[in-house]
Amino acid sequence: MAFVITELCRDEKAAVCLDVCPVNCIVLTDTQYVINPDICIDCGACELVCPVEAIYFEDDLPTEYNSATLLALNYFRN
């Protein structure tokens, strides 16, 4: 997984990230947007345009948002 969308996205549904993602790896769950780690190409375009700064590179993810990684992994589990 390269980029992670945190719960800061829950109240923000501008979806600008969807418009800039070149591989369409971002989808809306029941609560927030998540990034499919198997499709993401690590371009970072989504992180740059997020109006609430909810997207982090995985290595830079603050520990208080670790649950966001699990949310994405569980959502896309086969």
Biopython code that builds the backbone (N, CA, C, O; Angstrom):
import numpy as np
from Bio.PDB.StructureBuilder import StructureBuilder

atoms = [
    (1, "MET", "N", (0.857, -1.176, 0.000)),
    (1, "MET", "CA", (0.000, 0.000, 0.000)),
    (1, "MET", "C", (0.896, 1.229, 0.000)),
    (1, "MET", "O", (1.877, 1.290, 0.741)),
    (2, "ALA", "N", (0.563, 2.192, -0.819)),
    (2, "ALA", "CA", (1.374, 3.402, -0.905)),
    (2, "ALA", "C", (0.711, 4.586, -0.227)),
    (2, "ALA", "O", (1.312, 5.222, 0.640)),
    (3, "PHE", "N", (-0.520, 4.891, -0.610)),
    (3, "PHE", "CA", (-1.225, 6.023, -0.027)),
    (3, "PHE", "C", (-2.451, 5.540, 0.732)),
    (3, "PHE", "O", (-3.078, 4.548, 0.361)),
    (4, "VAL", "N", (-2.781, 6.255, 1.800)),
    (4, "VAL", "CA", (-3.884, 5.879, 2.676)),
    (4, "VAL", "C", (-4.767, 7.101, 2.897)),
    (4, "VAL", "O", (-4.272, 8.201, 3.144)),
    (5, "ILE", "N", (-6.073, 6.897, 2.807)),
    (5, "ILE", "CA", (-7.021, 7.968, 3.105)),
    (5, "ILE", "C", (-7.531, 7.759, 4.530)),
    (5, "ILE", "O", (-8.078, 6.705, 4.852)),
    (6, "THR", "N", (-7.349, 8.755, 5.365)),
    (6, "THR", "CA", (-7.712, 8.651, 6.775)),
    (6, "THR", "C", (-9.159, 9.066, 7.020)),
    (6, "THR", "O", (-9.862, 9.503, 6.108)),
    (7, "GLU", "N", (-9.582, 8.920, 8.261)),
    (7, "GLU", "CA", (-10.956, 9.274, 8.628)),
    (7, "GLU", "C", (-11.237, 10.773, 8.531)),
    (7, "GLU", "O", (-12.386, 11.191, 8.675)),
    (8, "LEU", "N", (-10.221, 11.577, 8.294)),
    (8, "LEU", "CA", (-10.451, 12.999, 8.051)),
    (8, "LEU", "C", (-11.321, 13.204, 6.817)),
    (8, "LEU", "O", (-11.897, 14.276, 6.629)),
    (9, "CYS", "N", (-11.416, 12.182, 5.983)),
    (9, "CYS", "CA", (-12.223, 12.226, 4.765)),
    (9, "CYS", "C", (-13.713, 11.994, 5.032)),
    (9, "CYS", "O", (-14.540, 12.304, 4.175)),
    (10, "ARG", "N", (-14.062, 11.469, 6.171)),
    (10, "ARG", "CA", (-15.450, 11.067, 6.427)),
    (10, "ARG", "C", (-16.468, 12.169, 6.198)),
    (10, "ARG", "O", (-17.552, 11.907, 5.676)),
    (11, "ASP", "N", (-16.146, 13.377, 6.573)),
    (11, "ASP", "CA", (-17.095, 14.476, 6.409)),
    (11, "ASP", "C", (-16.859, 15.274, 5.133)),
    (11, "ASP", "O", (-17.609, 16.200, 4.826)),
    (12, "GLU", "N", (-15.837, 14.919, 4.408)),
    (12, "GLU", "CA", (-15.489, 15.640, 3.171)),
    (12, "GLU", "C", (-15.718, 14.715, 1.985)),
    (12, "GLU", "O", (-15.067, 13.677, 1.869)),
    (13, "LYS", "N", (-16.614, 15.077, 1.130)),
    (13, "LYS", "CA", (-16.892, 14.224, -0.030)),
    (13, "LYS", "C", (-16.727, 15.004, -1.335)),
    (13, "LYS", "O", (-17.475, 14.785, -2.287)),
    (14, "ALA", "N", (-15.753, 15.911, -1.381)),
    (14, "ALA", "CA", (-15.513, 16.696, -2.592)),
    (14, "ALA", "C", (-15.083, 15.806, -3.758)),
    (14, "ALA", "O", (-15.372, 16.107, -4.916)),
    (15, "ALA", "N", (-14.401, 14.723, -3.450)),
    (15, "ALA", "CA", (-13.988, 13.721, -4.440)),
    (15, "ALA", "C", (-13.033, 14.259, -5.498)),
    (15, "ALA", "O", (-12.975, 13.732, -6.609)),
    (16, "VAL", "N", (-12.299, 15.287, -5.165)),
    (16, "VAL", "CA", (-11.307, 15.803, -6.096)),
    (16, "VAL", "C", (-10.267, 14.731, -6.390)),
    (16, "VAL", "O", (-9.716, 14.678, -7.489)),
    (17, "CYS", "N", (-10.002, 13.889, -5.421)),
    (17, "CYS", "CA", (-9.033, 12.808, -5.596)),
    (17, "CYS", "C", (-9.433, 11.864, -6.733)),
    (17, "CYS", "O", (-8.575, 11.352, -7.452)),
    (18, "LEU", "N", (-10.725, 11.642, -6.886)),
    (18, "LEU", "CA", (-11.205, 10.768, -7.961)),
    (18, "LEU", "C", (-10.885, 11.354, -9.324)),
    (18, "LEU", "O", (-10.538, 10.626, -10.254)),
    (19, "ASP", "N", (-11.001, 12.653, -9.442)),
    (19, "ASP", "CA", (-10.775, 13.322, -10.717)),
    (19, "ASP", "C", (-9.317, 13.258, -11.170)),
    (19, "ASP", "O", (-9.046, 13.220, -12.371)),
    (20, "VAL", "N", (-8.379, 13.247, -10.226)),
    (20, "VAL", "CA", (-6.962, 13.280, -10.593)),
    (20, "VAL", "C", (-6.300, 11.909, -10.625)),
    (20, "VAL", "O", (-5.189, 11.779, -11.139)),
    (21, "CYS", "N", (-6.943, 10.903, -10.097)),
    (21, "CYS", "CA", (-6.337, 9.569, -10.060)),
    (21, "CYS", "C", (-6.275, 8.977, -11.473)),
    (21, "CYS", "O", (-7.315, 8.765, -12.096)),
    (22, "PRO", "N", (-5.069, 8.709, -11.983)),
    (22, "PRO", "CA", (-4.949, 8.204, -13.350)),
    (22, "PRO", "C", (-5.329, 6.731, -13.519)),
    (22, "PRO", "O", (-5.496, 6.264, -14.645)),
    (23, "VAL", "N", (-5.468, 5.997, -12.414)),
    (23, "VAL", "CA", (-5.769, 4.565, -12.505)),
    (23, "VAL", "C", (-7.081, 4.184, -11.829)),
    (23, "VAL", "O", (-7.390, 2.998, -11.708)),
    (24, "ASN", "N", (-7.849, 5.161, -11.391)),
    (24, "ASN", "CA", (-9.157, 4.918, -10.765)),
    (24, "ASN", "C", (-9.091, 3.908, -9.616)),
    (24, "ASN", "O", (-9.860, 2.947, -9.576)),
    (25, "CYS", "N", (-8.177, 4.136, -8.698)),
    (25, "CYS", "CA", (-8.015, 3.201, -7.583)),
    (25, "CYS", "C", (-8.737, 3.644, -6.315)),
    (25, "CYS", "O", (-8.628, 2.977, -5.286)),
    (26, "ILE", "N", (-9.469, 4.752, -6.364)),
    (26, "ILE", "CA", (-10.155, 5.277, -5.184)),
    (26, "ILE", "C", (-11.645, 4.993, -5.300)),
    (26, "ILE", "O", (-12.279, 5.301, -6.310)),
    (27, "VAL", "N", (-12.190, 4.399, -4.242)),
    (27, "VAL", "CA", (-13.624, 4.092, -4.231)),
    (27, "VAL", "C", (-14.245, 4.568, -2.922)),
    (27, "VAL", "O", (-13.560, 4.744, -1.914)),
    (28, "LEU", "N", (-15.549, 4.770, -2.966)),
    (28, "LEU", "CA", (-16.288, 5.212, -1.783)),
    (28, "LEU", "C", (-16.861, 4.000, -1.056)),
    (28, "LEU", "O", (-17.574, 3.192, -1.651)),
    (29, "THR", "N", (-16.547, 3.877, 0.222)),
    (29, "THR", "CA", (-17.141, 2.842, 1.064)),
    (29, "THR", "C", (-18.371, 3.445, 1.731)),
    (29, "THR", "O", (-18.805, 4.537, 1.364)),
    (30, "ASP", "N", (-18.926, 2.752, 2.693)),
    (30, "ASP", "CA", (-20.074, 3.280, 3.432)),
    (30, "ASP", "C", (-19.713, 4.529, 4.227)),
    (30, "ASP", "O", (-20.582, 5.353, 4.511)),
    (31, "THR", "N", (-18.445, 4.679, 4.588)),
    (31, "THR", "CA", (-18.055, 5.781, 5.462)),
    (31, "THR", "C", (-17.129, 6.807, 4.830)),
    (31, "THR", "O", (-17.204, 7.991, 5.161)),
    (32, "GLN", "N", (-16.259, 6.375, 3.928)),
    (32, "GLN", "CA", (-15.275, 7.292, 3.365)),
    (32, "GLN", "C", (-14.649, 6.688, 2.115)),
    (32, "GLN", "O", (-14.920, 5.539, 1.769)),
    (33, "TYR", "N", (-13.817, 7.467, 1.446)),
    (33, "TYR", "CA", (-13.076, 6.967, 0.297)),
    (33, "TYR", "C", (-11.888, 6.148, 0.781)),
    (33, "TYR", "O", (-11.322, 6.416, 1.841)),
    (34, "VAL", "N", (-11.518, 5.144, -0.012)),
    (34, "VAL", "CA", (-10.345, 4.320, 0.276)),
    (34, "VAL", "C", (-9.590, 4.087, -1.027)),
    (34, "VAL", "O", (-10.159, 4.167, -2.115)),
    (35, "ILE", "N", (-8.309, 3.799, -0.896)),
    (35, "ILE", "CA", (-7.446, 3.555, -2.048)),
    (35, "ILE", "C", (-7.156, 2.068, -2.154)),
    (35, "ILE", "O", (-6.750, 1.433, -1.180)),
    (36, "ASN", "N", (-7.366, 1.519, -3.343)),
    (36, "ASN", "CA", (-7.063, 0.112, -3.578)),
    (36, "ASN", "C", (-5.548, -0.030, -3.708)),
    (36, "ASN", "O", (-4.962, 0.475, -4.666)),
    (37, "PRO", "N", (-4.907, -0.710, -2.757)),
    (37, "PRO", "CA", (-3.445, -0.805, -2.766)),
    (37, "PRO", "C", (-2.900, -1.642, -3.916)),
    (37, "PRO", "O", (-1.725, -1.524, -4.261)),
    (38, "ASP", "N", (-3.731, -2.478, -4.507)),
    (38, "ASP", "CA", (-3.276, -3.312, -5.621)),
    (38, "ASP", "C", (-3.268, -2.560, -6.949)),
    (38, "ASP", "O", (-2.625, -2.993, -7.905)),
    (39, "ILE", "N", (-3.979, -1.436, -7.008)),
    (39, "ILE", "CA", (-4.076, -0.676, -8.249)),
    (39, "ILE", "C", (-3.268, 0.626, -8.193)),
    (39, "ILE", "O", (-2.784, 1.099, -9.221)),
    (40, "CYS", "N", (-3.124, 1.197, -7.012)),
    (40, "CYS", "CA", (-2.423, 2.475, -6.837)),
    (40, "CYS", "C", (-1.008, 2.398, -7.426)),
    (40, "CYS", "O", (-0.284, 1.428, -7.201)),
    (41, "ILE", "N", (-0.628, 3.436, -8.183)),
    (41, "ILE", "CA", (0.703, 3.479, -8.796)),
    (41, "ILE", "C", (1.635, 4.458, -8.075)),
    (41, "ILE", "O", (2.687, 4.813, -8.606)),
    (42, "ASP", "N", (1.265, 4.886, -6.898)),
    (42, "ASP", "CA", (2.105, 5.748, -6.058)),
    (42, "ASP", "C", (2.414, 7.113, -6.675)),
    (42, "ASP", "O", (3.479, 7.677, -6.420)),
    (43, "CYS", "N", (1.505, 7.646, -7.475)),
    (43, "CYS", "CA", (1.789, 8.924, -8.137)),
    (43, "CYS", "C", (1.650, 10.115, -7.189)),
    (43, "CYS", "O", (2.300, 11.139, -7.397)),
    (44, "GLY", "N", (0.816, 10.002, -6.154)),
    (44, "GLY", "CA", (0.650, 11.078, -5.190)),
    (44, "GLY", "C", (-0.278, 12.197, -5.618)),
    (44, "GLY", "O", (-0.424, 13.180, -4.892)),
    (45, "ALA", "N", (-0.906, 12.076, -6.771)),
    (45, "ALA", "CA", (-1.797, 13.139, -7.250)),
    (45, "ALA", "C", (-2.945, 13.394, -6.279)),
    (45, "ALA", "O", (-3.330, 14.542, -6.058)),
    (46, "CYS", "N", (-3.485, 12.335, -5.704)),
    (46, "CYS", "CA", (-4.601, 12.469, -4.770)),
    (46, "CYS", "C", (-4.209, 13.248, -3.515)),
    (46, "CYS", "O", (-4.972, 14.078, -3.021)),
    (47, "GLU", "N", (-3.029, 12.970, -3.020)),
    (47, "GLU", "CA", (-2.556, 13.646, -1.812)),
    (47, "GLU", "C", (-2.450, 15.154, -2.028)),
    (47, "GLU", "O", (-2.776, 15.938, -1.136)),
    (48, "LEU", "N", (-2.002, 15.548, -3.194)),
    (48, "LEU", "CA", (-1.797, 16.963, -3.486)),
    (48, "LEU", "C", (-3.088, 17.763, -3.556)),
    (48, "LEU", "O", (-3.089, 18.955, -3.249)),
    (49, "VAL", "N", (-4.187, 17.129, -3.955)),
    (49, "VAL", "CA", (-5.434, 17.878, -4.146)),
    (49, "VAL", "C", (-6.444, 17.712, -3.016)),
    (49, "VAL", "O", (-7.488, 18.364, -3.042)),
    (50, "CYS", "N", (-6.177, 16.880, -2.045)),
    (50, "CYS", "CA", (-7.139, 16.628, -0.973)),
    (50, "CYS", "C", (-7.395, 17.907, -0.169)),
    (50, "CYS", "O", (-6.468, 18.460, 0.422)),
    (51, "PRO", "N", (-8.647, 18.380, -0.142)),
    (51, "PRO", "CA", (-8.948, 19.646, 0.531)),
    (51, "PRO", "C", (-8.853, 19.582, 2.061)),
    (51, "PRO", "O", (-8.757, 20.621, 2.714)),
    (52, "VAL", "N", (-8.878, 18.390, 2.631)),
    (52, "VAL", "CA", (-8.799, 18.269, 4.095)),
    (52, "VAL", "C", (-7.522, 17.568, 4.544)),
    (52, "VAL", "O", (-7.383, 17.217, 5.716)),
    (53, "GLU", "N", (-6.591, 17.365, 3.617)),
    (53, "GLU", "CA", (-5.301, 16.729, 3.909)),
    (53, "GLU", "C", (-5.487, 15.391, 4.621)),
    (53, "GLU", "O", (-4.827, 15.104, 5.620)),
    (54, "ALA", "N", (-6.405, 14.574, 4.080)),
    (54, "ALA", "CA", (-6.719, 13.276, 4.665)),
    (54, "ALA", "C", (-5.883, 12.141, 4.086)),
    (54, "ALA", "O", (-5.971, 11.009, 4.560)),
    (55, "ILE", "N", (-5.074, 12.427, 3.070)),
    (55, "ILE", "CA", (-4.321, 11.384, 2.381)),
    (55, "ILE", "C", (-2.844, 11.488, 2.732)),
    (55, "ILE", "O", (-2.237, 12.556, 2.652)),
    (56, "TYR", "N", (-2.288, 10.349, 3.123)),
    (56, "TYR", "CA", (-0.880, 10.282, 3.510)),
    (56, "TYR", "C", (-0.177, 9.163, 2.758)),
    (56, "TYR", "O", (-0.779, 8.135, 2.449)),
    (57, "PHE", "N", (1.101, 9.371, 2.468)),
    (57, "PHE", "CA", (1.931, 8.266, 2.019)),
    (57, "PHE", "C", (2.036, 7.317, 3.208)),
    (57, "PHE", "O", (2.181, 7.769, 4.343)),
    (58, "GLU", "N", (1.966, 6.040, 2.971)),
    (58, "GLU", "CA", (1.898, 5.062, 4.060)),
    (58, "GLU", "C", (3.019, 5.237, 5.090)),
    (58, "GLU", "O", (2.772, 5.133, 6.291)),
    (59, "ASP", "N", (4.221, 5.496, 4.641)),
    (59, "ASP", "CA", (5.348, 5.644, 5.576)),
    (59, "ASP", "C", (5.245, 6.913, 6.417)),
    (59, "ASP", "O", (5.891, 7.013, 7.460)),
    (60, "ASP", "N", (4.444, 7.880, 5.981)),
    (60, "ASP", "CA", (4.279, 9.141, 6.704)),
    (60, "ASP", "C", (2.983, 9.198, 7.510)),
    (60, "ASP", "O", (2.667, 10.226, 8.109)),
    (61, "LEU", "N", (2.241, 8.109, 7.525)),
    (61, "LEU", "CA", (0.946, 8.065, 8.204)),
    (61, "LEU", "C", (1.120, 8.205, 9.716)),
    (61, "LEU", "O", (1.812, 7.395, 10.333)),
    (62, "PRO", "N", (0.503, 9.220, 10.320)),
    (62, "PRO", "CA", (0.569, 9.349, 11.783)),
    (62, "PRO", "C", (-0.065, 8.127, 12.446)),
    (62, "PRO", "O", (-1.049, 7.588, 11.939)),
    (63, "THR", "N", (0.478, 7.695, 13.551)),
    (63, "THR", "CA", (0.008, 6.474, 14.207)),
    (63, "THR", "C", (-1.461, 6.521, 14.587)),
    (63, "THR", "O", (-2.112, 5.477, 14.646)),
    (64, "GLU", "N", (-1.997, 7.703, 14.845)),
    (64, "GLU", "CA", (-3.407, 7.778, 15.225)),
    (64, "GLU", "C", (-4.347, 7.416, 14.064)),
    (64, "GLU", "O", (-5.549, 7.247, 14.268)),
    (65, "TYR", "N", (-3.803, 7.299, 12.859)),
    (65, "TYR", "CA", (-4.616, 6.931, 11.699)),
    (65, "TYR", "C", (-4.315, 5.532, 11.169)),
    (65, "TYR", "O", (-4.690, 5.208, 10.042)),
    (66, "ASN", "N", (-3.655, 4.713, 11.949)),
    (66, "ASN", "CA", (-3.326, 3.356, 11.511)),
    (66, "ASN", "C", (-4.556, 2.542, 11.123)),
    (66, "ASN", "O", (-4.461, 1.648, 10.283)),
    (67, "SER", "N", (-5.685, 2.832, 11.709)),
    (67, "SER", "CA", (-6.904, 2.086, 11.379)),
    (67, "SER", "C", (-7.316, 2.307, 9.924)),
    (67, "SER", "O", (-8.015, 1.470, 9.353)),
    (68, "ALA", "N", (-6.900, 3.405, 9.323)),
    (68, "ALA", "CA", (-7.238, 3.674, 7.926)),
    (68, "ALA", "C", (-6.591, 2.657, 6.989)),
    (68, "ALA", "O", (-7.179, 2.280, 5.976)),
    (69, "THR", "N", (-5.398, 2.221, 7.325)),
    (69, "THR", "CA", (-4.733, 1.184, 6.531)),
    (69, "THR", "C", (-5.530, -0.102, 6.595)),
    (69, "THR", "O", (-5.747, -0.753, 5.573)),
    (70, "LEU", "N", (-5.963, -0.470, 7.780)),
    (70, "LEU", "CA", (-6.753, -1.693, 7.940)),
    (70, "LEU", "C", (-8.088, -1.596, 7.216)),
    (70, "LEU", "O", (-8.551, -2.579, 6.639)),
    (71, "LEU", "N", (-8.709, -0.429, 7.240)),
    (71, "LEU", "CA", (-9.980, -0.241, 6.538)),
    (71, "LEU", "C", (-9.813, -0.535, 5.051)),
    (71, "LEU", "O", (-10.616, -1.262, 4.466)),
    (72, "ALA", "N", (-8.787, 0.021, 4.447)),
    (72, "ALA", "CA", (-8.552, -0.197, 3.017)),
    (72, "ALA", "C", (-8.200, -1.643, 2.722)),
    (72, "ALA", "O", (-8.733, -2.230, 1.780)),
    (73, "LEU", "N", (-7.322, -2.218, 3.503)),
    (73, "LEU", "CA", (-6.913, -3.604, 3.268)),
    (73, "LEU", "C", (-8.110, -4.562, 3.410)),
    (73, "LEU", "O", (-8.283, -5.474, 2.602)),
    (74, "ASN", "N", (-8.908, -4.347, 4.419)),
    (74, "ASN", "CA", (-10.076, -5.201, 4.618)),
    (74, "ASN", "C", (-11.133, -5.003, 3.526)),
    (74, "ASN", "O", (-11.797, -5.957, 3.119)),
    (75, "TYR", "N", (-11.282, -3.788, 3.064)),
    (75, "TYR", "CA", (-12.283, -3.512, 2.035)),
    (75, "TYR", "C", (-11.937, -4.230, 0.729)),
    (75, "TYR", "O", (-12.821, -4.747, 0.046)),
    (76, "PHE", "N", (-10.656, -4.257, 0.391)),
    (76, "PHE", "CA", (-10.232, -4.845, -0.874)),
    (76, "PHE", "C", (-9.758, -6.288, -0.738)),
    (76, "PHE", "O", (-9.237, -6.860, -1.695)),
    (77, "ARG", "N", (-9.932, -6.874, 0.428)),
    (77, "ARG", "CA", (-9.539, -8.272, 0.629)),
    (77, "ARG", "C", (-10.376, -9.159, -0.296)),
    (77, "ARG", "O", (-11.583, -8.967, -0.440)),
    (78, "ASN", "N", (-9.722, -10.113, -0.904)),
    (78, "ASN", "CA", (-10.425, -11.021, -1.835)),
    (78, "ASN", "C", (-11.187, -12.082, -1.110)),
    (78, "ASN", "O", (-11.829, -12.921, -1.741)),
]
sb = StructureBuilder()
sb.init_structure("model")
sb.init_model(0)
sb.init_chain("A")
sb.init_seg("    ")
for serial, (resi, resn, name, xyz) in enumerate(atoms, 1):
    if name == "N":
        sb.init_residue(resn, " ", resi, " ")
    sb.init_atom(name, np.array(xyz, "f"), 0.0, 1.0, " ", f" {name:<3s}", serial, name[0])
structure = sb.get_structure()
